[in-house]
Amino acid sequence: MKDQLFILAAPFADGGFEWYCNDCATLEGALLVNPHWTDRIDVQRIGFARPRQQIIDLVGSDWQGCPMLVMDKDRAPGDAIIVGEYAILQDVRAIGRALMSRHGGVGPHP
């Protein structure tokens, strides 16, 4: 399975206002400086409303937060959470580090 990155599509409506997710926007920027990632991972920009079926289908309804990187658990970094046959990361910096390590390019500055 290709790594799957779930980020919220912007803008989205909530409470009568339009918003973007700061962490998802950070990863959009990381994708811009690492264009080769889009050939190696599956990027899914999903809606804000729950349930987020695309995520539920992979890791269950308990894990719907975004951003989320879903990957095979066999090659997952040590800080990943194992959920069934997959591993997930939800911290934006951990996601950036994992993508850099797994697919090359540049990552978040420490």
Phi and psi restraints in degrees (range 20) as a CNS / XPLOR table:
assign (resid 1 and name C) (resid 2 and name N)
       (resid 2 and name CA) (resid 2 and name C) 1.0 -69.7 20.0 2
assign (resid 2 and name N) (resid 2 and name CA)
       (resid 2 and name C) (resid 3 and name N) 1.0 147.6 20.0 2
assign (resid 2 and name C) (resid 3 and name N)
       (resid 3 and name CA) (resid 3 and name C) 1.0 -57.0 20.0 2
assign (resid 3 and name N) (resid 3 and name CA)
       (resid 3 and name C) (resid 4 and name N) 1.0 141.4 20.0 2
assign (resid 3 and name C) (resid 4 and name N)
       (resid 4 and name CA) (resid 4 and name C) 1.0 -119.8 20.0 2
assign (resid 4 and name N) (resid 4 and name CA)
       (resid 4 and name C) (resid 5 and name N) 1.0 122.9 20.0 2
assign (resid 4 and name C) (resid 5 and name N)
       (resid 5 and name CA) (resid 5 and name C) 1.0 -107.0 20.0 2
assign (resid 5 and name N) (resid 5 and name CA)
       (resid 5 and name C) (resid 6 and name N) 1.0 119.3 20.0 2
assign (resid 5 and name C) (resid 6 and name N)
       (resid 6 and name CA) (resid 6 and name C) 1.0 -103.4 20.0 2
assign (resid 6 and name N) (resid 6 and name CA)
       (resid 6 and name C) (resid 7 and name N) 1.0 122.8 20.0 2
assign (resid 6 and name C) (resid 7 and name N)
       (resid 7 and name CA) (resid 7 and name C) 1.0 -132.5 20.0 2
assign (resid 7 and name N) (resid 7 and name CA)
       (resid 7 and name C) (resid 8 and name N) 1.0 151.0 20.0 2
assign (resid 7 and name C) (resid 8 and name N)
       (resid 8 and name CA) (resid 8 and name C) 1.0 -74.9 20.0 2
assign (resid 8 and name N) (resid 8 and name CA)
       (resid 8 and name C) (resid 9 and name N) 1.0 131.6 20.0 2
assign (resid 8 and name C) (resid 9 and name N)
       (resid 9 and name CA) (resid 9 and name C) 1.0 -69.0 20.0 2
assign (resid 9 and name N) (resid 9 and name CA)
       (resid 9 and name C) (resid 10 and name N) 1.0 136.1 20.0 2
assign (resid 9 and name C) (resid 10 and name N)
       (resid 10 and name CA) (resid 10 and name C) 1.0 -115.0 20.0 2
assign (resid 10 and name N) (resid 10 and name CA)
       (resid 10 and name C) (resid 11 and name N) 1.0 148.5 20.0 2
assign (resid 10 and name C) (resid 11 and name N)
       (resid 11 and name CA) (resid 11 and name C) 1.0 -82.0 20.0 2
assign (resid 11 and name N) (resid 11 and name CA)
       (resid 11 and name C) (resid 12 and name N) 1.0 161.8 20.0 2
assign (resid 11 and name C) (resid 12 and name N)
       (resid 12 and name CA) (resid 12 and name C) 1.0 -131.4 20.0 2
assign (resid 12 and name N) (resid 12 and name CA)
       (resid 12 and name C) (resid 13 and name N) 1.0 151.7 20.0 2
assign (resid 12 and name C) (resid 13 and name N)
       (resid 13 and name CA) (resid 13 and name C) 1.0 -92.7 20.0 2
assign (resid 13 and name N) (resid 13 and name CA)
       (resid 13 and name C) (resid 14 and name N) 1.0 140.1 20.0 2
assign (resid 13 and name C) (resid 14 and name N)
       (resid 14 and name CA) (resid 14 and name C) 1.0 -159.3 20.0 2
assign (resid 14 and name N) (resid 14 and name CA)
       (resid 14 and name C) (resid 15 and name N) 1.0 126.2 20.0 2
assign (resid 14 and name C) (resid 15 and name N)
       (resid 15 and name CA) (resid 15 and name C) 1.0 63.7 20.0 2
assign (resid 15 and name N) (resid 15 and name CA)
       (resid 15 and name C) (resid 16 and name N) 1.0 29.0 20.0 2
assign (resid 15 and name C) (resid 16 and name N)
       (resid 16 and name CA) (resid 16 and name C) 1.0 83.6 20.0 2
assign (resid 16 and name N) (resid 16 and name CA)
       (resid 16 and name C) (resid 17 and name N) 1.0 5.3 20.0 2
assign (resid 16 and name C) (resid 17 and name N)
       (resid 17 and name CA) (resid 17 and name C) 1.0 -124.0 20.0 2
assign (resid 17 and name N) (resid 17 and name CA)
       (resid 17 and name C) (resid 18 and name N) 1.0 162.5 20.0 2
assign (resid 17 and name C) (resid 18 and name N)
       (resid 18 and name CA) (resid 18 and name C) 1.0 -99.9 20.0 2
assign (resid 18 and name N) (resid 18 and name CA)
       (resid 18 and name C) (resid 19 and name N) 1.0 139.4 20.0 2
assign (resid 18 and name C) (resid 19 and name N)
       (resid 19 and name CA) (resid 19 and name C) 1.0 -138.0 20.0 2
assign (resid 19 and name N) (resid 19 and name CA)
       (resid 19 and name C) (resid 20 and name N) 1.0 169.3 20.0 2
assign (resid 19 and name C) (resid 20 and name N)
       (resid 20 and name CA) (resid 20 and name C) 1.0 -134.7 20.0 2
assign (resid 20 and name N) (resid 20 and name CA)
       (resid 20 and name C) (resid 21 and name N) 1.0 155.5 20.0 2
assign (resid 20 and name C) (resid 21 and name N)
       (resid 21 and name CA) (resid 21 and name C) 1.0 -87.0 20.0 2
assign (resid 21 and name N) (resid 21 and name CA)
       (resid 21 and name C) (resid 22 and name N) 1.0 122.2 20.0 2
assign (resid 21 and name C) (resid 22 and name N)
       (resid 22 and name CA) (resid 22 and name C) 1.0 -59.9 20.0 2
assign (resid 22 and name N) (resid 22 and name CA)
       (resid 22 and name C) (resid 23 and name N) 1.0 -45.6 20.0 2
assign (resid 22 and name C) (resid 23 and name N)
       (resid 23 and name CA) (resid 23 and name C) 1.0 -65.6 20.0 2
assign (resid 23 and name N) (resid 23 and name CA)
       (resid 23 and name C) (resid 24 and name N) 1.0 -39.0 20.0 2
assign (resid 23 and name C) (resid 24 and name N)
       (resid 24 and name CA) (resid 24 and name C) 1.0 -66.4 20.0 2
assign (resid 24 and name N) (resid 24 and name CA)
       (resid 24 and name C) (resid 25 and name N) 1.0 -38.1 20.0 2
assign (resid 24 and name C) (resid 25 and name N)
       (resid 25 and name CA) (resid 25 and name C) 1.0 -65.2 20.0 2
assign (resid 25 and name N) (resid 25 and name CA)
       (resid 25 and name C) (resid 26 and name N) 1.0 -36.7 20.0 2
assign (resid 25 and name C) (resid 26 and name N)
       (resid 26 and name CA) (resid 26 and name C) 1.0 -60.6 20.0 2
assign (resid 26 and name N) (resid 26 and name CA)
       (resid 26 and name C) (resid 27 and name N) 1.0 -42.4 20.0 2
assign (resid 26 and name C) (resid 27 and name N)
       (resid 27 and name CA) (resid 27 and name C) 1.0 -70.9 20.0 2
assign (resid 27 and name N) (resid 27 and name CA)
       (resid 27 and name C) (resid 28 and name N) 1.0 -31.3 20.0 2
assign (resid 27 and name C) (resid 28 and name N)
       (resid 28 and name CA) (resid 28 and name C) 1.0 -60.1 20.0 2
assign (resid 28 and name N) (resid 28 and name CA)
       (resid 28 and name C) (resid 29 and name N) 1.0 -41.0 20.0 2
assign (resid 28 and name C) (resid 29 and name N)
       (resid 29 and name CA) (resid 29 and name C) 1.0 -64.5 20.0 2
assign (resid 29 and name N) (resid 29 and name CA)
       (resid 29 and name C) (resid 30 and name N) 1.0 -40.8 20.0 2
assign (resid 29 and name C) (resid 30 and name N)
       (resid 30 and name CA) (resid 30 and name C) 1.0 -62.9 20.0 2
assign (resid 30 and name N) (resid 30 and name CA)
       (resid 30 and name C) (resid 31 and name N) 1.0 -36.1 20.0 2
assign (resid 30 and name C) (resid 31 and name N)
       (resid 31 and name CA) (resid 31 and name C) 1.0 -66.7 20.0 2
assign (resid 31 and name N) (resid 31 and name CA)
       (resid 31 and name C) (resid 32 and name N) 1.0 -33.6 20.0 2
assign (resid 31 and name C) (resid 32 and name N)
       (resid 32 and name CA) (resid 32 and name C) 1.0 -66.4 20.0 2
assign (resid 32 and name N) (resid 32 and name CA)
       (resid 32 and name C) (resid 33 and name N) 1.0 -38.5 20.0 2
assign (resid 32 and name C) (resid 33 and name N)
       (resid 33 and name CA) (resid 33 and name C) 1.0 -87.1 20.0 2
assign (resid 33 and name N) (resid 33 and name CA)
       (resid 33 and name C) (resid 34 and name N) 1.0 -7.7 20.0 2
assign (resid 33 and name C) (resid 34 and name N)
       (resid 34 and name CA) (resid 34 and name C) 1.0 -128.3 20.0 2
assign (resid 34 and name N) (resid 34 and name CA)
       (resid 34 and name C) (resid 35 and name N) 1.0 63.6 20.0 2
assign (resid 34 and name C) (resid 35 and name N)
       (resid 35 and name CA) (resid 35 and name C) 1.0 -61.0 20.0 2
assign (resid 35 and name N) (resid 35 and name CA)
       (resid 35 and name C) (resid 36 and name N) 1.0 -23.3 20.0 2
assign (resid 35 and name C) (resid 36 and name N)
       (resid 36 and name CA) (resid 36 and name C) 1.0 -67.3 20.0 2
assign (resid 36 and name N) (resid 36 and name CA)
       (resid 36 and name C) (resid 37 and name N) 1.0 -21.0 20.0 2
assign (resid 36 and name C) (resid 37 and name N)
       (resid 37 and name CA) (resid 37 and name C) 1.0 -59.6 20.0 2
assign (resid 37 and name N) (resid 37 and name CA)
       (resid 37 and name C) (resid 38 and name N) 1.0 -35.6 20.0 2
assign (resid 37 and name C) (resid 38 and name N)
       (resid 38 and name CA) (resid 38 and name C) 1.0 -66.9 20.0 2
assign (resid 38 and name N) (resid 38 and name CA)
       (resid 38 and name C) (resid 39 and name N) 1.0 -17.7 20.0 2
assign (resid 38 and name C) (resid 39 and name N)
       (resid 39 and name CA) (resid 39 and name C) 1.0 -84.3 20.0 2
assign (resid 39 and name N) (resid 39 and name CA)
       (resid 39 and name C) (resid 40 and name N) 1.0 -19.3 20.0 2
assign (resid 39 and name C) (resid 40 and name N)
       (resid 40 and name CA) (resid 40 and name C) 1.0 -108.2 20.0 2
assign (resid 40 and name N) (resid 40 and name CA)
       (resid 40 and name C) (resid 41 and name N) 1.0 -18.3 20.0 2
assign (resid 40 and name C) (resid 41 and name N)
       (resid 41 and name CA) (resid 41 and name C) 1.0 -126.3 20.0 2
assign (resid 41 and name N) (resid 41 and name CA)
       (resid 41 and name C) (resid 42 and name N) 1.0 161.1 20.0 2
assign (resid 41 and name C) (resid 42 and name N)
       (resid 42 and name CA) (resid 42 and name C) 1.0 -99.3 20.0 2
assign (resid 42 and name N) (resid 42 and name CA)
       (resid 42 and name C) (resid 43 and name N) 1.0 109.3 20.0 2
assign (resid 42 and name C) (resid 43 and name N)
       (resid 43 and name CA) (resid 43 and name C) 1.0 -94.5 20.0 2
assign (resid 43 and name N) (resid 43 and name CA)
       (resid 43 and name C) (resid 44 and name N) 1.0 123.0 20.0 2
assign (resid 43 and name C) (resid 44 and name N)
       (resid 44 and name CA) (resid 44 and name C) 1.0 -119.8 20.0 2
assign (resid 44 and name N) (resid 44 and name CA)
       (resid 44 and name C) (resid 45 and name N) 1.0 115.3 20.0 2
assign (resid 44 and name C) (resid 45 and name N)
       (resid 45 and name CA) (resid 45 and name C) 1.0 -94.0 20.0 2
assign (resid 45 and name N) (resid 45 and name CA)
       (resid 45 and name C) (resid 46 and name N) 1.0 112.7 20.0 2
assign (resid 45 and name C) (resid 46 and name N)
       (resid 46 and name CA) (resid 46 and name C) 1.0 -115.6 20.0 2
assign (resid 46 and name N) (resid 46 and name CA)
       (resid 46 and name C) (resid 47 and name N) 1.0 164.1 20.0 2
assign (resid 46 and name C) (resid 47 and name N)
       (resid 47 and name CA) (resid 47 and name C) 1.0 -72.4 20.0 2
assign (resid 47 and name N) (resid 47 and name CA)
       (resid 47 and name C) (resid 48 and name N) 1.0 158.0 20.0 2
assign (resid 47 and name C) (resid 48 and name N)
       (resid 48 and name CA) (resid 48 and name C) 1.0 -70.5 20.0 2
assign (resid 48 and name N) (resid 48 and name CA)
       (resid 48 and name C) (resid 49 and name N) 1.0 -36.0 20.0 2
assign (resid 48 and name C) (resid 49 and name N)
       (resid 49 and name CA) (resid 49 and name C) 1.0 -62.5 20.0 2
assign (resid 49 and name N) (resid 49 and name CA)
       (resid 49 and name C) (resid 50 and name N) 1.0 143.0 20.0 2
assign (resid 49 and name C) (resid 50 and name N)
       (resid 50 and name CA) (resid 50 and name C) 1.0 -103.7 20.0 2
assign (resid 50 and name N) (resid 50 and name CA)
       (resid 50 and name C) (resid 51 and name N) 1.0 152.4 20.0 2
assign (resid 50 and name C) (resid 51 and name N)
       (resid 51 and name CA) (resid 51 and name C) 1.0 -76.1 20.0 2
assign (resid 51 and name N) (resid 51 and name CA)
       (resid 51 and name C) (resid 52 and name N) 1.0 149.9 20.0 2
assign (resid 51 and name C) (resid 52 and name N)
       (resid 52 and name CA) (resid 52 and name C) 1.0 -101.3 20.0 2
assign (resid 52 and name N) (resid 52 and name CA)
       (resid 52 and name C) (resid 53 and name N) 1.0 85.3 20.0 2
assign (resid 52 and name C) (resid 53 and name N)
       (resid 53 and name CA) (resid 53 and name C) 1.0 -57.6 20.0 2
assign (resid 53 and name N) (resid 53 and name CA)
       (resid 53 and name C) (resid 54 and name N) 1.0 -36.4 20.0 2
assign (resid 53 and name C) (resid 54 and name N)
       (resid 54 and name CA) (resid 54 and name C) 1.0 -58.6 20.0 2
assign (resid 54 and name N) (resid 54 and name CA)
       (resid 54 and name C) (resid 55 and name N) 1.0 -37.9 20.0 2
assign (resid 54 and name C) (resid 55 and name N)
       (resid 55 and name CA) (resid 55 and name C) 1.0 -77.6 20.0 2
assign (resid 55 and name N) (resid 55 and name CA)
       (resid 55 and name C) (resid 56 and name N) 1.0 -43.7 20.0 2
assign (resid 55 and name C) (resid 56 and name N)
       (resid 56 and name CA) (resid 56 and name C) 1.0 -55.8 20.0 2
assign (resid 56 and name N) (resid 56 and name CA)
       (resid 56 and name C) (resid 57 and name N) 1.0 -40.3 20.0 2
assign (resid 56 and name C) (resid 57 and name N)
       (resid 57 and name CA) (resid 57 and name C) 1.0 -60.8 20.0 2
assign (resid 57 and name N) (resid 57 and name CA)
       (resid 57 and name C) (resid 58 and name N) 1.0 -27.4 20.0 2
assign (resid 57 and name C) (resid 58 and name N)
       (resid 58 and name CA) (resid 58 and name C) 1.0 -92.7 20.0 2
assign (resid 58 and name N) (resid 58 and name CA)
       (resid 58 and name C) (resid 59 and name N) 1.0 -48.3 20.0 2
assign (resid 58 and name C) (resid 59 and name N)
       (resid 59 and name CA) (resid 59 and name C) 1.0 -126.4 20.0 2
assign (resid 59 and name N) (resid 59 and name CA)
       (resid 59 and name C) (resid 60 and name N) 1.0 4.0 20.0 2
assign (resid 59 and name C) (resid 60 and name N)
       (resid 60 and name CA) (resid 60 and name C) 1.0 93.7 20.0 2
assign (resid 60 and name N) (resid 60 and name CA)
       (resid 60 and name C) (resid 61 and name N) 1.0 167.5 20.0 2
assign (resid 60 and name C) (resid 61 and name N)
       (resid 61 and name CA) (resid 61 and name C) 1.0 -74.2 20.0 2
assign (resid 61 and name N) (resid 61 and name CA)
       (resid 61 and name C) (resid 62 and name N) 1.0 -14.4 20.0 2
assign (resid 61 and name C) (resid 62 and name N)
       (resid 62 and name CA) (resid 62 and name C) 1.0 -74.9 20.0 2
assign (resid 62 and name N) (resid 62 and name CA)
       (resid 62 and name C) (resid 63 and name N) 1.0 -14.3 20.0 2
assign (resid 62 and name C) (resid 63 and name N)
       (resid 63 and name CA) (resid 63 and name C) 1.0 -124.8 20.0 2
assign (resid 63 and name N) (resid 63 and name CA)
       (resid 63 and name C) (resid 64 and name N) 1.0 83.6 20.0 2
assign (resid 63 and name C) (resid 64 and name N)
       (resid 64 and name CA) (resid 64 and name C) 1.0 -119.7 20.0 2
assign (resid 64 and name N) (resid 64 and name CA)
       (resid 64 and name C) (resid 65 and name N) 1.0 2.0 20.0 2
assign (resid 64 and name C) (resid 65 and name N)
       (resid 65 and name CA) (resid 65 and name C) 1.0 -69.5 20.0 2
assign (resid 65 and name N) (resid 65 and name CA)
       (resid 65 and name C) (resid 66 and name N) 1.0 150.0 20.0 2
assign (resid 65 and name C) (resid 66 and name N)
       (resid 66 and name CA) (resid 66 and name C) 1.0 -126.7 20.0 2
assign (resid 66 and name N) (resid 66 and name CA)
       (resid 66 and name C) (resid 67 and name N) 1.0 147.7 20.0 2
assign (resid 66 and name C) (resid 67 and name N)
       (resid 67 and name CA) (resid 67 and name C) 1.0 -75.5 20.0 2
assign (resid 67 and name N) (resid 67 and name CA)
       (resid 67 and name C) (resid 68 and name N) 1.0 161.0 20.0 2
assign (resid 67 and name C) (resid 68 and name N)
       (resid 68 and name CA) (resid 68 and name C) 1.0 -147.8 20.0 2
assign (resid 68 and name N) (resid 68 and name CA)
       (resid 68 and name C) (resid 69 and name N) 1.0 133.4 20.0 2
assign (resid 68 and name C) (resid 69 and name N)
       (resid 69 and name CA) (resid 69 and name C) 1.0 -107.6 20.0 2
assign (resid 69 and name N) (resid 69 and name CA)
       (resid 69 and name C) (resid 70 and name N) 1.0 123.6 20.0 2
assign (resid 69 and name C) (resid 70 and name N)
       (resid 70 and name CA) (resid 70 and name C) 1.0 -110.4 20.0 2
assign (resid 70 and name N) (resid 70 and name CA)
       (resid 70 and name C) (resid 71 and name N) 1.0 130.6 20.0 2
assign (resid 70 and name C) (resid 71 and name N)
       (resid 71 and name CA) (resid 71 and name C) 1.0 -145.2 20.0 2
assign (resid 71 and name N) (resid 71 and name CA)
       (resid 71 and name C) (resid 72 and name N) 1.0 166.3 20.0 2
assign (resid 71 and name C) (resid 72 and name N)
       (resid 72 and name CA) (resid 72 and name C) 1.0 -61.6 20.0 2
assign (resid 72 and name N) (resid 72 and name CA)
       (resid 72 and name C) (resid 73 and name N) 1.0 136.5 20.0 2
assign (resid 72 and name C) (resid 73 and name N)
       (resid 73 and name CA) (resid 73 and name C) 1.0 -69.1 20.0 2
assign (resid 73 and name N) (resid 73 and name CA)
       (resid 73 and name C) (resid 74 and name N) 1.0 -21.9 20.0 2
assign (resid 73 and name C) (resid 74 and name N)
       (resid 74 and name CA) (resid 74 and name C) 1.0 -65.9 20.0 2
assign (resid 74 and name N) (resid 74 and name CA)
       (resid 74 and name C) (resid 75 and name N) 1.0 -29.2 20.0 2
assign (resid 74 and name C) (resid 75 and name N)
       (resid 75 and name CA) (resid 75 and name C) 1.0 -112.9 20.0 2
assign (resid 75 and name N) (resid 75 and name CA)
       (resid 75 and name C) (resid 76 and name N) 1.0 18.0 20.0 2
assign (resid 75 and name C) (resid 76 and name N)
       (resid 76 and name CA) (resid 76 and name C) 1.0 -77.1 20.0 2
assign (resid 76 and name N) (resid 76 and name CA)
       (resid 76 and name C) (resid 77 and name N) 1.0 147.3 20.0 2
assign (resid 76 and name C) (resid 77 and name N)
       (resid 77 and name CA) (resid 77 and name C) 1.0 -68.2 20.0 2
assign (resid 77 and name N) (resid 77 and name CA)
       (resid 77 and name C) (resid 78 and name N) 1.0 161.9 20.0 2
assign (resid 77 and name C) (resid 78 and name N)
       (resid 78 and name CA) (resid 78 and name C) 1.0 -62.3 20.0 2
assign (resid 78 and name N) (resid 78 and name CA)
       (resid 78 and name C) (resid 79 and name N) 1.0 -22.7 20.0 2
assign (resid 78 and name C) (resid 79 and name N)
       (resid 79 and name CA) (resid 79 and name C) 1.0 -90.9 20.0 2
assign (resid 79 and name N) (resid 79 and name CA)
       (resid 79 and name C) (resid 80 and name N) 1.0 5.0 20.0 2
assign (resid 79 and name C) (resid 80 and name N)
       (resid 80 and name CA) (resid 80 and name C) 1.0 -75.9 20.0 2
assign (resid 80 and name N) (resid 80 and name CA)
       (resid 80 and name C) (resid 81 and name N) 1.0 154.2 20.0 2
assign (resid 80 and name C) (resid 81 and name N)
       (resid 81 and name CA) (resid 81 and name C) 1.0 -98.8 20.0 2
assign (resid 81 and name N) (resid 81 and name CA)
       (resid 81 and name C) (resid 82 and name N) 1.0 128.8 20.0 2
assign (resid 81 and name C) (resid 82 and name N)
       (resid 82 and name CA) (resid 82 and name C) 1.0 -87.6 20.0 2
assign (resid 82 and name N) (resid 82 and name CA)
       (resid 82 and name C) (resid 83 and name N) 1.0 125.1 20.0 2
assign (resid 82 and name C) (resid 83 and name N)
       (resid 83 and name CA) (resid 83 and name C) 1.0 -130.8 20.0 2
assign (resid 83 and name N) (resid 83 and name CA)
       (resid 83 and name C) (resid 84 and name N) 1.0 102.6 20.0 2
assign (resid 83 and name C) (resid 84 and name N)
       (resid 84 and name CA) (resid 84 and name C) 1.0 63.0 20.0 2
assign (resid 84 and name N) (resid 84 and name CA)
       (resid 84 and name C) (resid 85 and name N) 1.0 -127.2 20.0 2
assign (resid 84 and name C) (resid 85 and name N)
       (resid 85 and name CA) (resid 85 and name C) 1.0 -89.3 20.0 2
assign (resid 85 and name N) (resid 85 and name CA)
       (resid 85 and name C) (resid 86 and name N) 1.0 1.5 20.0 2
assign (resid 85 and name C) (resid 86 and name N)
       (resid 86 and name CA) (resid 86 and name C) 1.0 -118.2 20.0 2
assign (resid 86 and name N) (resid 86 and name CA)
       (resid 86 and name C) (resid 87 and name N) 1.0 167.0 20.0 2
assign (resid 86 and name C) (resid 87 and name N)
       (resid 87 and name CA) (resid 87 and name C) 1.0 -121.9 20.0 2
assign (resid 87 and name N) (resid 87 and name CA)
       (resid 87 and name C) (resid 88 and name N) 1.0 146.9 20.0 2
assign (resid 87 and name C) (resid 88 and name N)
       (resid 88 and name CA) (resid 88 and name C) 1.0 -130.2 20.0 2
assign (resid 88 and name N) (resid 88 and name CA)
       (resid 88 and name C) (resid 89 and name N) 1.0 151.7 20.0 2
assign (resid 88 and name C) (resid 89 and name N)
       (resid 89 and name CA) (resid 89 and name C) 1.0 -128.2 20.0 2
assign (resid 89 and name N) (resid 89 and name CA)
       (resid 89 and name C) (resid 90 and name N) 1.0 140.8 20.0 2
assign (resid 89 and name C) (resid 90 and name N)
       (resid 90 and name CA) (resid 90 and name C) 1.0 -124.7 20.0 2
assign (resid 90 and name N) (resid 90 and name CA)
       (resid 90 and name C) (resid 91 and name N) 1.0 -9.3 20.0 2
assign (resid 90 and name C) (resid 91 and name N)
       (resid 91 and name CA) (resid 91 and name C) 1.0 -82.2 20.0 2
assign (resid 91 and name N) (resid 91 and name CA)
       (resid 91 and name C) (resid 92 and name N) 1.0 128.6 20.0 2
assign (resid 91 and name C) (resid 92 and name N)
       (resid 92 and name CA) (resid 92 and name C) 1.0 -59.2 20.0 2
assign (resid 92 and name N) (resid 92 and name CA)
       (resid 92 and name C) (resid 93 and name N) 1.0 -39.9 20.0 2
assign (resid 92 and name C) (resid 93 and name N)
       (resid 93 and name CA) (resid 93 and name C) 1.0 -70.7 20.0 2
assign (resid 93 and name N) (resid 93 and name CA)
       (resid 93 and name C) (resid 94 and name N) 1.0 -40.1 20.0 2
assign (resid 93 and name C) (resid 94 and name N)
       (resid 94 and name CA) (resid 94 and name C) 1.0 -63.3 20.0 2
assign (resid 94 and name N) (resid 94 and name CA)
       (resid 94 and name C) (resid 95 and name N) 1.0 -38.8 20.0 2
assign (resid 94 and name C) (resid 95 and name N)
       (resid 95 and name CA) (resid 95 and name C) 1.0 -63.3 20.0 2
assign (resid 95 and name N) (resid 95 and name CA)
       (resid 95 and name C) (resid 96 and name N) 1.0 -47.1 20.0 2
assign (resid 95 and name C) (resid 96 and name N)
       (resid 96 and name CA) (resid 96 and name C) 1.0 -59.7 20.0 2
assign (resid 96 and name N) (resid 96 and name CA)
       (resid 96 and name C) (resid 97 and name N) 1.0 -43.4 20.0 2
assign (resid 96 and name C) (resid 97 and name N)
       (resid 97 and name CA) (resid 97 and name C) 1.0 -64.3 20.0 2
assign (resid 97 and name N) (resid 97 and name CA)
       (resid 97 and name C) (resid 98 and name N) 1.0 -42.2 20.0 2
assign (resid 97 and name C) (resid 98 and name N)
       (resid 98 and name CA) (resid 98 and name C) 1.0 -64.6 20.0 2
assign (resid 98 and name N) (resid 98 and name CA)
       (resid 98 and name C) (resid 99 and name N) 1.0 -43.6 20.0 2
assign (resid 98 and name C) (resid 99 and name N)
       (resid 99 and name CA) (resid 99 and name C) 1.0 -64.0 20.0 2
assign (resid 99 and name N) (resid 99 and name CA)
       (resid 99 and name C) (resid 100 and name N) 1.0 -40.4 20.0 2
assign (resid 99 and name C) (resid 100 and name N)
       (resid 100 and name CA) (resid 100 and name C) 1.0 -62.5 20.0 2
assign (resid 100 and name N) (resid 100 and name CA)
       (resid 100 and name C) (resid 101 and name N) 1.0 -45.9 20.0 2
assign (resid 100 and name C) (resid 101 and name N)
       (resid 101 and name CA) (resid 101 and name C) 1.0 -66.2 20.0 2
assign (resid 101 and name N) (resid 101 and name CA)
       (resid 101 and name C) (resid 102 and name N) 1.0 -40.9 20.0 2
assign (resid 101 and name C) (resid 102 and name N)
       (resid 102 and name CA) (resid 102 and name C) 1.0 -81.9 20.0 2
assign (resid 102 and name N) (resid 102 and name CA)
       (resid 102 and name C) (resid 103 and name N) 1.0 -28.8 20.0 2
assign (resid 102 and name C) (resid 103 and name N)
       (resid 103 and name CA) (resid 103 and name C) 1.0 -130.2 20.0 2
assign (resid 103 and name N) (resid 103 and name CA)
       (resid 103 and name C) (resid 104 and name N) 1.0 6.1 20.0 2
assign (resid 103 and name C) (resid 104 and name N)
       (resid 104 and name CA) (resid 104 and name C) 1.0 77.9 20.0 2
assign (resid 104 and name N) (resid 104 and name CA)
       (resid 104 and name C) (resid 105 and name N) 1.0 -179.0 20.0 2
assign (resid 104 and name C) (resid 105 and name N)
       (resid 105 and name CA) (resid 105 and name C) 1.0 95.2 20.0 2
assign (resid 105 and name N) (resid 105 and name CA)
       (resid 105 and name C) (resid 106 and name N) 1.0 -156.0 20.0 2
assign (resid 105 and name C) (resid 106 and name N)
       (resid 106 and name CA) (resid 106 and name C) 1.0 -111.8 20.0 2
assign (resid 106 and name N) (resid 106 and name CA)
       (resid 106 and name C) (resid 107 and name N) 1.0 151.8 20.0 2
assign (resid 106 and name C) (resid 107 and name N)
       (resid 107 and name CA) (resid 107 and name C) 1.0 -128.3 20.0 2
assign (resid 107 and name N) (resid 107 and name CA)
       (resid 107 and name C) (resid 108 and name N) 1.0 -173.5 20.0 2
assign (resid 107 and name C) (resid 108 and name N)
       (resid 108 and name CA) (resid 108 and name C) 1.0 -69.3 20.0 2
assign (resid 108 and name N) (resid 108 and name CA)
       (resid 108 and name C) (resid 109 and name N) 1.0 139.7 20.0 2
assign (resid 108 and name C) (resid 109 and name N)
       (resid 109 and name CA) (resid 109 and name C) 1.0 -68.7 20.0 2
assign (resid 109 and name N) (resid 109 and name CA)
       (resid 109 and name C) (resid 110 and name N) 1.0 138.5 20.0 2
